Amino acid sequence: MKNLTRVMAVACALTLAGISLNHAAAQGKTGFHVIKDIPIHSTGGWDYITVDGTNKRIYTSHGNQVNILSVTTGDSIGYIPNTPGVHGIALVTAINKGYISAGRANKVIVFDLKTLAVLSEIPAGTNPDAIFYEPYSKKVYAFNGRSMDATVIDVTTDKVIATIPLGAKPEACVSDGKGKVFVNAETTNEVLMINATTLKVEARYKIEKGDEPSGLDIDRKTNRLFIACGGNKTMVVMDAANGKNLANFPIGDSDGLVFDPELKMAFASNGEGTISVVKEISADKFEFVENITTEPSARTIGVDLTTHKLYLPAAKTEPGVATATNAKPRPRQIPGSFHIIEVGK
């Protein structure tokens, strides 16, 4: 996903402006609010978070490792070290494997879901970022930001079976469960459709009112894509069958989006410290519901589809120290402030 410099800058700016980082207690139209913070006592950046509601685990990228927490208690279950530049975590629970995109190592790390032991390391393209398991073809896709392609891995053999050129920088990805894979193309403002059988890009759908698409999810029943575009702070709803743009809504500086198929709601996490909620009334009707207050820097998101709770990584920051060679340094993460925000009713 996007560089966390902008995330930290937003949080730092709000702090300097005197805006409180405390969570709002009031409940809005959804009834969703911050329930608690789950601390992780180490320092490092972060990106994607994956929630396995069935097995009650949270997997979060953090620094050069993946932290695993209990959904029930928030306690640490363990961690997987030596994942340089970790971005995302894909789970294949049927065969007890997880796959980690290690961006700075240009590889995918395979681990055992029960023991957390590393099983193998698979070469990928340059800077593998978004990663997910496609259930129709039973393949893992790692989308490589710098080489602008996708590495396709057979989960039975853990071998690379294809590299798909994309012609743009990929971001988040989803599947319709019937043989079509969709991925945001951040640099061309498109959604690319990949045929999971031929392993080729077969369509490029223009996002008409969105810029720098990042977060992405799908309602498989209605075949609707929900796209969070951080560049112009807009959520776009698209027909996955033909790329028709159906609706768009103002959100925040978002880097993540999840869709809850039971609630029929899309949740976009914004770096300003909110979650923008859009409800799907029908296949062709959508409405903006509200912004849920979270915390500045909380711009990636995961959902537990068994409890309908949301989880967002975040940390507090302070201004960087200017030097003669760097007049505008990055904000610094306050040591020990990294945590996971739990949002629900």
C-alpha positions as CSV (number, residue, x, y, z in Angstrom):
1,M,0.0,0.0,0.0
2,K,1.0,3.7,0.1
3,N,4.0,5.0,1.9
4,L,3.2,5.7,5.6
5,T,5.0,9.0,5.5
6,R,1.7,10.7,4.5
7,V,-0.1,8.8,7.3
8,M,2.3,10.0,9.9
9,A,2.3,13.5,8.5
10,V,-1.5,13.7,8.9
11,A,-1.4,12.5,12.5
12,C,1.4,14.9,13.3
13,A,-0.4,17.9,11.7
14,L,-3.5,17.2,13.7
15,T,-1.6,16.9,16.9
16,L,0.1,20.3,16.2
17,A,-3.2,21.9,15.5
18,G,-4.5,20.9,18.9
19,I,-7.0,18.3,17.7
20,S,-7.5,15.6,20.2
21,L,-6.5,12.0,19.2
22,N,-8.9,10.5,21.7
23,H,-11.6,8.4,20.4
24,A,-15.2,9.8,20.2
25,A,-17.5,8.0,22.6
26,A,-20.7,8.9,20.7
27,Q,-22.3,6.3,18.5
28,G,-23.6,7.3,15.0
29,K,-26.0,5.8,12.6
30,T,-24.3,2.5,12.4
31,G,-23.8,2.2,16.1
32,F,-20.1,1.5,15.5
33,H,-17.6,3.1,17.7
34,V,-14.1,2.3,19.1
35,I,-14.3,-0.5,21.6
36,K,-10.7,-0.7,22.7
37,D,-7.1,-0.5,21.8
38,I,-4.9,-3.5,21.6
39,P,-1.2,-2.5,22.3
40,I,1.8,-4.0,20.5
41,H,4.9,-3.0,22.4
42,S,7.4,-2.5,19.6
43,T,8.2,0.1,17.0
44,G,8.0,-0.1,13.3
45,G,5.8,0.8,10.3
46,W,2.8,-1.1,9.2
47,D,0.5,-1.9,6.2
48,Y,-2.2,-4.5,5.7
49,I,-4.0,-6.3,8.5
50,T,-5.8,-9.7,8.0
51,V,-8.5,-11.0,10.3
52,D,-9.4,-14.7,10.5
53,G,-12.7,-14.6,12.4
54,T,-13.2,-18.4,12.2
55,N,-10.0,-19.2,14.0
56,K,-10.0,-16.0,16.1
57,R,-6.7,-14.5,14.9
58,I,-5.5,-11.2,13.8
59,Y,-2.4,-11.0,11.5
60,T,-0.8,-7.5,11.3
61,S,2.2,-6.4,9.4
62,H,4.6,-4.4,11.7
63,G,8.1,-3.4,10.9
64,N,10.0,-6.5,9.7
65,Q,7.7,-9.0,11.3
66,V,4.1,-10.2,11.4
67,N,2.3,-10.1,14.8
68,I,-0.5,-12.5,15.5
69,L,-3.1,-11.7,18.2
70,S,-6.1,-13.3,19.6
71,V,-9.4,-11.8,18.5
72,T,-11.0,-12.9,21.7
73,T,-8.5,-11.5,24.2
74,G,-6.1,-9.3,22.3
75,D,-3.2,-11.3,23.7
76,S,-0.2,-12.1,21.6
77,I,-0.2,-15.5,20.1
78,G,3.2,-15.1,18.5
79,Y,5.1,-13.4,15.6
80,I,6.9,-14.3,12.5
81,P,10.3,-12.4,12.3
82,N,12.5,-11.6,9.3
83,T,9.9,-10.4,6.9
84,P,11.7,-7.3,5.5
85,G,9.3,-4.6,4.3
86,V,6.3,-6.7,5.1
87,H,3.0,-5.6,3.4
88,G,0.3,-8.2,3.5
89,I,-0.7,-11.7,4.8
90,A,-2.9,-14.2,2.8
91,L,-4.4,-17.2,4.5
92,V,-5.1,-20.6,3.0
93,T,-6.7,-22.2,6.1
94,A,-7.8,-25.4,4.2
95,I,-4.1,-26.5,3.9
96,N,-2.9,-24.7,7.1
97,K,-0.6,-22.2,5.3
98,G,-0.1,-18.4,5.3
99,Y,1.7,-16.3,2.7
100,I,3.5,-13.0,3.5
101,S,4.6,-10.4,1.0
102,A,8.1,-9.2,2.1
103,G,8.5,-6.1,-0.1
104,R,12.2,-5.3,0.5
105,A,13.2,-8.9,0.1
106,N,11.3,-9.4,-3.2
107,K,9.9,-12.7,-1.9
108,V,6.8,-14.4,-0.5
109,I,7.3,-16.1,2.8
110,V,5.2,-19.3,3.5
111,F,4.4,-20.2,7.1
112,D,2.5,-22.8,9.1
113,L,-0.7,-21.3,10.5
114,K,-0.6,-23.5,13.6
115,T,3.1,-23.5,14.6
116,L,4.0,-20.2,12.8
117,A,7.1,-21.9,11.5
118,V,8.5,-20.6,8.2
119,L,8.0,-23.4,5.6
120,S,9.7,-21.8,2.5
121,E,10.5,-18.6,0.7
122,I,9.4,-17.9,-2.9
123,P,11.0,-15.4,-5.2
124,A,8.5,-12.8,-6.4
125,G,8.8,-9.6,-8.5
126,T,10.1,-6.3,-7.2
127,N,8.4,-5.1,-4.0
128,P,5.6,-7.5,-3.6
129,D,2.8,-5.6,-1.8
130,A,-0.8,-6.7,-1.9
131,I,-1.3,-10.4,-1.6
132,F,-4.4,-12.7,-1.5
133,Y,-5.6,-16.2,-2.0
134,E,-7.9,-16.8,-5.0
135,P,-10.2,-19.7,-4.0
136,Y,-11.6,-20.5,-7.5
137,S,-8.2,-21.4,-8.9
138,K,-6.6,-22.2,-5.6
139,K,-3.7,-19.8,-6.2
140,V,-2.0,-17.0,-4.3
141,Y,-1.4,-13.7,-6.1
142,A,1.4,-11.4,-5.0
143,F,1.1,-8.0,-6.7
144,N,4.5,-6.4,-7.2
145,G,4.6,-2.6,-6.9
146,R,7.9,-1.7,-8.6
147,S,8.0,-4.4,-11.3
148,M,4.3,-3.7,-12.0
149,D,3.3,-7.4,-12.3
150,A,1.7,-10.2,-10.4
151,T,3.4,-13.4,-9.2
152,V,1.0,-16.4,-9.2
153,I,1.8,-19.2,-6.8
154,D,0.4,-22.8,-6.8
155,V,-0.3,-23.4,-3.1
156,T,0.1,-27.2,-3.5
157,T,3.7,-27.0,-4.6
158,D,4.5,-23.4,-3.6
159,K,6.0,-22.8,-7.0
160,V,5.6,-19.8,-9.2
161,I,3.4,-20.8,-12.2
162,A,3.1,-17.4,-13.9
163,T,4.1,-13.7,-13.9
164,I,1.4,-11.5,-15.2
165,P,2.5,-8.0,-16.6
166,L,0.1,-5.3,-15.5
167,G,1.4,-2.1,-17.1
168,A,0.6,-0.1,-13.9
169,K,1.4,-0.1,-10.2
170,P,-1.0,-2.6,-8.5
171,E,-2.7,-2.1,-5.2
172,A,-5.4,-4.1,-3.4
173,C,-7.0,-7.1,-5.1
174,V,-10.2,-9.3,-4.8
175,S,-11.9,-12.2,-6.6
176,D,-15.5,-12.8,-7.6
177,G,-15.0,-16.4,-6.6
178,K,-15.9,-17.5,-10.2
179,G,-12.6,-17.1,-12.0
180,K,-12.2,-13.3,-12.2
181,V,-9.5,-11.4,-10.2
182,F,-9.7,-7.6,-9.8
183,V,-6.8,-5.4,-8.9
184,N,-6.5,-1.6,-8.5
185,A,-4.0,0.1,-10.9
186,E,-2.9,3.1,-8.9
187,T,-0.9,4.9,-11.5
188,T,-3.5,4.6,-14.3
189,N,-6.7,4.9,-12.2
190,E,-8.1,1.6,-13.4
191,V,-9.4,-1.7,-12.2
192,L,-7.7,-4.6,-14.1
193,M,-9.6,-7.8,-14.5
194,I,-7.5,-11.0,-14.7
195,N,-8.8,-14.3,-15.9
196,A,-7.8,-16.8,-13.2
197,T,-7.7,-19.6,-15.8
198,T,-5.7,-18.0,-18.6
199,L,-3.7,-15.8,-16.1
200,K,-4.0,-12.8,-18.4
201,V,-5.4,-9.3,-18.0
202,E,-8.6,-9.4,-20.1
203,A,-10.1,-6.0,-19.2
204,R,-9.1,-2.6,-18.0
205,Y,-12.0,-0.6,-16.4
206,K,-11.5,3.2,-16.0
207,I,-12.3,4.7,-12.6
208,E,-13.9,7.9,-13.9
209,K,-14.0,10.0,-10.7
210,G,-11.3,8.4,-8.7
211,D,-7.6,9.1,-8.3
212,E,-4.9,6.7,-6.9
213,P,-7.2,3.8,-6.1
214,S,-5.9,1.7,-3.2
215,G,-8.5,-0.1,-1.1
216,L,-10.8,-2.6,-2.8
217,D,-13.5,-5.1,-2.0
218,I,-16.4,-6.8,-3.7
219,D,-20.0,-7.9,-3.0
220,R,-20.0,-11.2,-4.8
221,K,-23.9,-11.4,-4.7
222,T,-24.4,-8.2,-6.7
223,N,-21.0,-8.2,-8.4
224,R,-20.2,-4.7,-7.2
225,L,-16.7,-3.4,-6.6
226,F,-16.1,-0.8,-3.9
227,I,-12.9,1.3,-4.5
228,A,-11.3,3.7,-2.1
229,C,-9.3,6.4,-4.0
230,G,-7.0,8.2,-1.6
231,G,-5.7,10.6,-4.2
232,N,-9.0,12.6,-4.4
233,K,-10.7,11.1,-1.3
234,T,-13.5,9.4,-3.1
235,M,-15.1,6.0,-2.9
236,V,-16.3,4.7,-6.3
237,V,-18.8,1.8,-6.8
238,M,-18.3,-0.2,-10.0
239,D,-20.1,-3.0,-11.9
240,A,-17.5,-5.8,-12.0
241,A,-19.1,-7.3,-15.1
242,N,-18.4,-4.3,-17.4
243,G,-16.6,-1.6,-15.5
244,K,-19.6,0.8,-15.4
245,N,-19.1,3.4,-12.7
246,L,-22.3,3.4,-10.7
247,A,-21.8,5.9,-7.8
248,N,-19.1,7.9,-6.0
249,F,-18.9,9.4,-2.5
250,P,-16.5,11.7,-0.6
251,I,-14.4,9.9,2.0
252,G,-10.9,10.7,3.4
253,D,-7.3,10.0,2.6
254,S,-8.0,6.3,2.5
255,D,-5.6,3.4,2.0
256,G,-8.0,0.5,2.9
257,L,-11.5,-0.7,2.4
258,V,-13.5,-3.7,3.4
259,F,-17.1,-4.9,2.6
260,D,-19.3,-6.7,5.0
261,P,-21.7,-8.8,2.9
262,E,-24.2,-9.4,5.8
263,L,-24.4,-5.7,6.8
264,K,-24.2,-4.6,3.1
265,M,-21.8,-1.9,4.1
266,A,-18.4,-0.8,2.7
267,F,-16.0,0.7,5.2
268,A,-13.1,2.9,4.0
269,S,-10.3,3.7,6.5
270,N,-9.0,7.2,6.4
271,G,-5.7,8.6,7.6
272,E,-7.4,11.7,9.1
273,G,-8.9,9.4,11.7
274,T,-12.3,8.2,10.4
275,I,-14.0,5.3,8.7
276,S,-16.4,6.3,5.9
277,V,-19.4,4.0,5.6
278,V,-21.4,3.5,2.4
279,K,-24.4,1.2,2.4
280,E,-25.6,-0.9,-0.6
281,I,-29.3,-0.6,-0.7
282,S,-29.6,-2.6,-3.9
283,A,-27.4,-3.6,-6.8
284,D,-27.8,-0.1,-8.2
285,K,-28.5,2.1,-5.2
286,F,-26.0,3.2,-2.6
287,E,-26.0,5.8,0.2
288,F,-23.4,7.4,2.4
289,V,-24.1,6.6,6.0
290,E,-21.6,8.3,8.3
291,N,-18.0,8.8,9.3
292,I,-16.9,6.8,12.3
293,T,-14.2,8.5,14.4
294,T,-11.1,6.4,14.9
295,E,-7.6,7.9,15.2
296,P,-5.2,9.7,12.8
297,S,-2.9,7.3,11.0
298,A,-5.5,4.5,11.1
299,R,-5.8,4.1,7.3
300,T,-5.7,0.4,6.7
301,I,-8.4,-2.0,7.9
302,G,-9.5,-5.6,8.4
303,V,-12.9,-7.1,9.1
304,D,-14.0,-10.0,11.2
305,L,-17.0,-11.3,9.2
306,T,-18.2,-13.5,12.1
307,T,-18.5,-10.6,14.6
308,H,-18.7,-7.7,12.1
309,K,-15.9,-5.9,14.1
310,L,-13.3,-3.8,12.3
311,Y,-9.6,-3.7,13.1
312,L,-7.2,-0.8,12.2
313,P,-3.4,-0.5,13.0
314,A,-2.3,2.9,14.2
315,A,0.4,4.8,16.1
316,K,1.0,8.2,17.6
317,T,3.6,10.4,16.0
318,E,5.7,13.5,16.8
319,P,7.4,16.0,14.5
320,G,10.8,15.0,13.1
321,V,13.9,17.0,13.9
322,A,15.0,19.3,11.1
323,T,18.7,19.2,10.1
324,A,20.9,21.2,7.7
325,T,20.4,18.6,5.1
326,N,16.8,17.7,5.8
327,A,14.6,20.8,6.5
328,K,11.3,18.8,6.4
329,P,11.9,15.4,8.1
330,R,9.3,12.7,8.4
331,P,7.2,12.6,11.5
332,R,8.5,10.1,14.0
333,Q,6.5,7.3,15.5
334,I,6.4,7.6,19.3
335,P,8.0,4.5,20.7
336,G,5.6,2.0,22.2
337,S,2.5,3.7,20.7
338,F,1.7,1.1,18.0
339,H,-1.7,-0.6,18.6
340,I,-4.7,-2.1,16.9
341,I,-8.0,-0.2,17.2
342,E,-11.1,-2.5,17.5
343,V,-14.3,-0.9,16.2
344,G,-17.8,-2.4,16.6
345,K,-21.2,-2.0,18.3
